[in-house]
Amino acid sequence: MKRSGLLLALVFSLGLLLTAGCGGDEQKPASQEGGNIVIGFNIPLTGDIPKVGESSRQAAEMYLQQVGGKIDIAGKPYTLKFVYEDNESKAESAVNAQLKLIEQDKVLGIIGPMASKQAVPGGEVADANQTPMIAPWSTNPATTTDRPFVFRACFLDPFQGPVVAKFATEEFGAKKAAVLFDIASDYPKGLAEFFKAAWEEIHGPGSVVAFESFTTKDQDFSAQLTNIIRSGADVLFTPQYYSEVALIVKQAKELGWKKPIMGSDSWGSAELMTLCGDACKGYYFSTHYAAAGATGKTKEFIDAFKSKYGYVPDDVAALTWDALGMMVQAVQNAPLTGNLAQDRVAVKDALAAIPSYDGITGSMKFDPQGDPVKSAVIVKINDAGEFEFFKSVAP
């Protein structure tokens, strides 16, 4: 038995050595012609917002198909590979996914996480491990603050909050506002506070007459909505994700709310109208691009996506496309050496040095904090249920 065990151990060890030495192209560093450029995706494929992860993955797969799985760097061909990790829409899972991508999958850069609740801790992990990351959809300032390896493709909540407050004031003539938000989630909590500060700067202290909160996974908002209706608010702002928006809007109408409801970029999922239907038509939200009426390469992207997947891409898909485009451009501009640690630093430096990127969600460049300077779009949900461009607001 001892002799057999020893023999098995020797065979196993030999097998490991042979595996390590026979990797072929799989083992080639990115500095070699024919090597691999591996990009990781930390996205919510399950959990509360699976459509967000699905849209991101679909955009990535379409990008990979369009470039034929190859990119050129300094005149040499490289294989572009993507690794997808499901963060389950949870902060702790996002951290674990980030560590797996960095330590086990040996990715050169990371796209995501998407929602701020996952992107803030995910960004901490990426920066601590000196791995470049672009968060396509996270608008919370903490995602990039004092993290030189972390970038984003979208505008920030300190910009979005005042945009919504100003628009609601001018468009609806509103003087009193109500807010309903998830206090346990970084994104809606932060944006609710930025909106409140901006609204009170315009209308004075106390002009946010109801500041109601709930906790993640709550589905009954009747108590909060009753308080909002009784407050006399002229407009309701709810910066929630599509799955919650449908519940909030329908319950508000059932309780007798007939005034405007306004949202944020988290409304922009293609799944919103499937869940909300007619109840959401006629409302407005701030976001990153408008599909209805798009022109140029934005329309080309929309047409290609719709042809491939059967529906109009949401802002998550569009922002993923732009984030991926910037990451690939940085990889192509970076002086790769084949040393993963050095190459990650080089890609980070190349991202920061991009002078301007003409994306499908607008032209943008990174500021010193890794945040893009770009405009916001106000979208109206029209009678056909389309997200129609209404106006653009520059920083």
C-alpha positions in Angstrom: 0.0 0.0 0.0 2.8 2.4 0.9 4.6 1.6 -2.4 1.4 2.1 -4.4 0.8 5.4 -2.7 4.3 6.6 -3.4 3.9 5.6 -7.1 0.7 7.5 -7.4 2.2 10.6 -5.8 5.1 10.5 -8.3 2.8 10.1 -11.3 0.6 13.0 -10.0 3.7 15.2 -9.6 5.0 14.3 -13.1 1.6 15.2 -14.5 1.7 18.6 -13.0 5.1 19.3 -14.4 4.0 18.1 -17.9 0.9 20.3 -17.7 2.9 23.4 -16.7 5.3 22.8 -19.6 2.8 22.0 -22.4 0.4 25.0 -22.2 1.1 26.1 -25.7 -0.5 29.4 -26.5 -2.4 29.4 -23.3 0.9 30.0 -21.4 2.2 32.7 -23.7 2.6 36.1 -22.0 0.9 39.1 -23.6 4.4 40.4 -24.7 4.7 37.5 -27.2 3.1 37.5 -30.6 0.1 35.3 -30.4 -0.2 35.8 -26.7 -3.5 36.3 -24.8 -5.0 39.5 -23.5 -7.4 38.4 -20.7 -10.0 40.9 -19.5 -12.2 40.0 -16.5 -15.8 41.0 -16.0 -17.2 41.3 -12.4 -21.0 41.4 -13.1 -24.4 40.4 -11.5 -25.6 37.4 -13.5 -27.8 36.4 -10.7 -29.3 38.2 -7.7 -31.5 41.3 -7.7 -30.5 42.8 -11.0 -29.5 39.9 -13.3 -30.6 41.8 -16.4 -27.7 44.2 -15.7 -25.2 41.4 -15.9 -26.8 39.9 -18.9 -26.7 43.2 -20.8 -23.1 43.7 -20.0 -22.1 40.2 -21.0 -24.0 40.4 -24.3 -22.3 43.7 -25.2 -18.9 42.1 -24.4 -19.7 39.1 -26.5 -20.8 41.3 -29.4 -17.6 43.3 -29.1 -15.5 40.1 -29.1 -17.3 38.8 -32.2 -16.8 42.1 -34.1 -13.1 42.1 -33.5 -12.9 38.4 -34.4 -11.4 37.6 -31.0 -8.2 39.4 -32.0 -6.6 42.8 -31.4 -3.4 44.2 -32.8 -0.7 45.7 -30.6 2.3 47.3 -32.2 1.5 45.4 -35.4 1.3 42.0 -33.7 -1.9 39.9 -33.3 -3.1 39.0 -29.9 -6.0 36.8 -28.8 -8.6 38.7 -26.8 -10.2 36.6 -24.1 -12.9 37.4 -21.5 -13.5 35.8 -18.1 -17.0 36.4 -16.5 -17.5 36.2 -12.8 -21.0 36.4 -11.2 -21.0 38.8 -8.2 -24.7 37.8 -7.4 -25.5 41.5 -6.8 -23.8 41.2 -3.4 -20.8 43.2 -2.1 -19.1 40.3 -0.5 -19.4 38.2 -3.7 -18.0 41.1 -5.7 -14.9 41.1 -3.5 -14.5 37.3 -4.0 -15.0 37.6 -7.7 -12.5 40.4 -7.9 -9.9 38.4 -6.1 -10.5 35.4 -8.3 -10.1 37.4 -11.5 -6.9 39.0 -10.2 -5.2 36.1 -8.4 -6.4 33.0 -10.3 -7.5 34.1 -13.7 -4.5 36.5 -14.0 -6.5 39.2 -15.9 -4.8 42.2 -17.3 -7.8 44.5 -16.5 -11.4 44.3 -15.1 -14.7 45.7 -16.4 -17.2 46.1 -13.5 -18.6 45.8 -11.0 -21.7 47.7 -12.2 -23.8 48.8 -9.2 -22.1 51.0 -6.7 -22.9 48.5 -3.9 -20.5 46.1 -5.5 -18.2 48.6 -7.3 -17.1 50.4 -4.2 -15.6 47.3 -2.4 -14.6 45.9 -5.8 -12.7 49.1 -6.5 -10.9 48.8 -3.2 -9.7 45.3 -4.1 -8.6 46.3 -7.6 -6.6 49.3 -6.3 -5.0 47.3 -3.5 -3.8 44.7 -6.0 -2.8 47.3 -8.6 -5.1 46.0 -11.3 -6.8 48.5 -13.6 -10.6 48.5 -13.4 -13.3 50.4 -15.2 -16.8 50.5 -13.6 -19.2 51.2 -16.5 -22.3 52.0 -14.4 -21.3 53.0 -10.9 -22.0 56.6 -10.1 -21.0 56.7 -6.4 -17.9 58.9 -5.9 -16.4 56.4 -3.5 -15.8 54.0 -6.3 -12.8 55.9 -7.7 -11.9 58.3 -4.8 -8.1 58.1 -4.1 -7.9 54.9 -6.2 -5.5 55.5 -9.1 -6.2 52.0 -10.6 -10.0 52.6 -10.7 -11.9 54.4 -13.5 -15.5 54.7 -14.6 -17.4 55.3 -17.8 -20.4 57.2 -16.4 -21.0 60.5 -14.8 -21.1 60.8 -11.0 -24.0 61.2 -8.5 -22.8 64.7 -7.4 -23.5 65.7 -11.0 -26.6 63.6 -11.5 -28.4 64.8 -8.3 -28.3 68.5 -9.3 -29.3 67.7 -12.9 -32.5 66.0 -11.7 -33.3 68.7 -9.2 -32.9 71.4 -11.8 -34.9 69.6 -14.4 -37.8 68.8 -12.1 -37.9 72.4 -10.9 -37.9 73.8 -14.5 -40.0 71.2 -16.3 -42.7 70.6 -13.6 -42.6 73.9 -11.8 -42.1 71.8 -8.6 -41.3 73.5 -5.3 -41.6 70.6 -2.9 -40.0 67.2 -3.4 -40.2 63.8 -2.0 -37.6 61.1 -2.1 -37.9 57.3 -1.7 -34.8 55.2 -1.6 -33.0 52.1 -0.4 -31.0 53.1 2.7 -29.0 49.9 2.6 -27.5 50.4 -0.9 -24.7 52.8 -1.7 -26.0 54.0 -5.0 -29.6 55.1 -4.2 -28.6 56.3 -0.7 -25.8 58.5 -2.1 -27.9 59.9 -5.0 -30.9 60.6 -2.7 -28.6 62.7 -0.5 -27.1 64.6 -3.4 -30.6 65.3 -4.8 -31.8 66.5 -1.4 -28.9 68.9 -1.0 -29.3 70.2 -4.6 -33.1 70.7 -4.2 -32.7 72.5 -0.9 -30.1 74.8 -2.4 -32.7 75.8 -5.0 -35.8 75.9 -2.9 -34.5 76.3 0.7 -34.3 74.1 3.8 -37.3 71.9 4.4 -38.4 71.9 0.7 -37.7 68.1 0.6 -40.9 67.5 2.5 -40.6 63.7 2.6 -37.3 61.7 2.7 -38.5 58.1 3.0 -36.3 55.0 3.0 -36.7 51.2 2.9 -34.3 48.3 3.0 -33.1 46.0 0.1 -35.6 43.3 -0.9 -38.6 45.2 0.6 -41.6 44.9 -1.7 -44.3 46.8 0.2 -43.8 50.6 0.1 -47.4 51.6 1.1 -46.4 53.2 4.4 -43.7 55.4 2.8 -45.8 56.3 -0.2 -48.7 57.3 2.1 -46.4 59.7 4.0 -45.2 61.1 0.6 -48.7 61.7 -0.6 -49.7 63.4 2.7 -46.6 65.6 2.5 -47.9 67.6 -0.4 -44.8 67.0 -2.5 -45.0 68.1 -6.2 -42.7 65.5 -7.5 -41.3 62.1 -6.3 -37.7 61.2 -7.0 -36.8 57.5 -6.6 -33.3 56.5 -7.7 -33.9 52.8 -7.6 -33.2 49.8 -9.8 -35.7 48.7 -12.4 -37.1 45.8 -10.4 -38.0 48.1 -7.5 -39.2 51.0 -9.7 -42.0 48.9 -11.2 -43.3 48.1 -7.7 -43.0 51.7 -6.4 -44.7 53.3 -9.4 -47.6 50.9 -9.5 -48.2 51.1 -5.7 -48.0 54.9 -5.8 -50.7 55.1 -8.5 -52.8 52.6 -6.6 -52.6 54.9 -3.6 -53.7 57.9 -5.6 -50.4 59.6 -6.6 -51.0 61.6 -9.8 -48.0 63.8 -9.9 -44.7 63.4 -11.7 -42.3 60.6 -10.7 -38.7 61.0 -11.8 -35.8 58.5 -11.8 -32.1 58.2 -12.3 -29.8 56.1 -14.6 -30.7 53.0 -12.7 -34.1 53.1 -14.5 -32.3 52.5 -17.8 -32.6 48.7 -18.0 -34.3 47.1 -20.9 -36.3 45.1 -18.3 -38.0 48.2 -16.9 -40.9 48.3 -19.3 -41.4 44.6 -19.2 -42.0 44.9 -15.4 -43.6 48.4 -15.3 -45.5 48.6 -18.6 -47.9 51.5 -19.0 -47.5 52.6 -15.4 -44.0 54.1 -16.3 -45.0 55.8 -19.5 -44.7 59.6 -19.5 -42.0 59.7 -16.7 -38.5 61.0 -17.0 -35.1 59.9 -15.8 -31.5 61.0 -16.1 -29.2 58.6 -17.9 -26.2 58.1 -20.1 -27.6 57.8 -23.6 -31.0 57.6 -25.4 -31.6 54.8 -27.8 -34.7 56.3 -29.6 -33.5 58.7 -32.2 -29.8 57.8 -32.0 -27.6 58.5 -34.9 -24.1 57.7 -36.2 -22.1 54.9 -34.5 -24.5 54.9 -31.6 -27.3 53.9 -34.0 -24.9 51.3 -35.5 -24.3 49.8 -32.1 -28.0 49.7 -31.3 -28.9 48.1 -34.6 -26.2 45.5 -34.3 -27.2 44.7 -30.7 -30.9 44.5 -31.5 -30.2 42.3 -34.5 -28.2 39.9 -32.4 -30.2 39.8 -29.2 -33.7 40.9 -30.2 -34.1 44.0 -28.0 -32.8 47.6 -27.8 -29.6 47.8 -25.7 -29.9 49.6 -22.4 -27.4 52.0 -20.9 -25.5 49.2 -19.2 -24.8 47.6 -22.5 -23.8 50.9 -24.0 -21.5 51.8 -21.1 -20.0 48.3 -21.1 -19.2 48.8 -24.8 -17.4 52.1 -24.1 -15.6 50.8 -21.0 -14.3 47.9 -23.0 -13.3 50.1 -25.8 -11.3 52.3 -23.5 -9.7 49.3 -21.8 -8.6 47.8 -25.2 -7.3 51.2 -26.4 -5.2 51.4 -23.2 -3.9 47.9 -23.7 -2.9 48.8 -27.3 -1.2 51.9 -26.1 0.7 50.4 -23.2 4.3 49.1 -23.5 3.6 45.5 -22.5 6.5 43.5 -21.2 5.0 40.1 -20.4 5.4 40.8 -16.7 1.8 40.8 -15.4 2.4 43.2 -12.5 4.3 45.7 -14.7 1.7 45.4 -17.5 -1.2 46.2 -15.2 0.6 49.4 -14.1 1.3 50.2 -17.8 -2.4 49.8 -18.7 -3.5 51.9 -15.8 -1.1 54.7 -16.9 -2.4 54.3 -20.5 -6.0 54.7 -19.4 -5.2 57.9 -17.5 -3.4 59.2 -20.5 -6.3 58.8 -23.0 -6.7 62.4 -24.3 -10.3 61.9 -25.4 -12.5 58.9 -26.2 -15.4 59.2 -28.6 -17.8 56.6 -27.3 -21.4 55.7 -28.1 -22.5 57.3 -24.8 -20.6 60.5 -25.7 -17.2 62.0 -25.8 -15.2 61.7 -22.6 -11.9 62.0 -21.0 -10.7 61.0 -17.5 -10.1 63.6 -14.8 -7.3 63.0 -12.3 -9.7 61.0 -10.1 -10.4 58.6 -13.0 -13.9 60.0 -13.6 -15.1 60.9 -17.1 -16.0 64.5 -18.0 -19.2 64.0 -20.0 -22.8 65.1 -20.4 -26.0 63.6 -18.9 -29.1 62.9 -20.9 -32.7 63.3 -19.8 -34.9 60.6 -21.2 -38.7 60.5 -21.5 -40.5 57.2 -21.6 -42.8 57.8 -24.5 -46.2 56.2 -25.3 -44.5 53.4 -27.2 -42.5 52.6 -24.1 -39.2 53.8 -25.7 -36.5 55.7 -23.9 -36.6 58.9 -25.9 -34.0 61.7 -25.9 -35.5 64.8 -24.2 -32.5 67.0 -23.5 -28.8 66.9 -22.8 -27.1 68.5 -19.8 -23.4 69.3 -19.9 -21.2 69.4 -16.7 
